[in-house]
Amino acid sequence: MFHVERTSLKLMYKGKLPIFLLFFIVLSCGITKQKYVIDDYTIVPNAKEVLGNKGLSAFVFENNKKLLPFQQFITNKFKLDSYQEKEFWVTIDGDKYKIILYDNDELIKYINTSDFTLANQNPDVVNVGSTADFIALSMISSRNEDCLAEGSLYENIAVKYLKQLKDDYLSNDR
């Protein structure tokens, strides 16, 4: 009797096992996380931590790899001492603000860029500048406040300034 039940079980599962495996494979390959295209820019909360702040908000936009590296653009525009400088002060309407540029390692560490997809994918493009897909910046006030935080008194000033900086960089076609 045991032999009959075992045979019945084998017959019952024999036809369903390949169907189950196929179903499992299709589901595991077919389920992907929703990715978002950054049309202009996005603000990502809780990015890089700076002394006195929890994670800063970051202004993120898609890089144009045909252009000179963003660090070089920043160095030239603000007359910085070297391409390695990732923090610099700017004055807007008489008030001082620090802009913090994320390098590619920090971008990966603090911002989940796998949530984003590139809008301008062109495999034939020869990279002139950085190979990073996205560029991220944070901005703090002279009082060490996160200017990009939702509800910040500086939010509109910071977004307007960083958007203009982004637009200047992206219009800098060679």
Salt bridges, closest charged atoms under 4 A:
ASP40 OD2 - LYS163 NZ 3.15
ASP40 OD1 - LYS166 NZ 2.55
GLU87 OE1 - LYS98 NZ 3.29
ASP103 OD2 - LYS86 NZ 3.03
GLU106 OE2 - LYS48 NZ 2.83
GLU106 OE2 - LYS86 NZ 3.41
ASP115 OD1 - LYS33 NZ 2.90
ASP133 OD1 - LYS65 NZ 2.51
ASP167 OD2 - LYS163 NZ 3.16
ASP167 OD1 - LYS166 NZ 2.73
ASP168 OD2 - LYS77 NZ 3.52
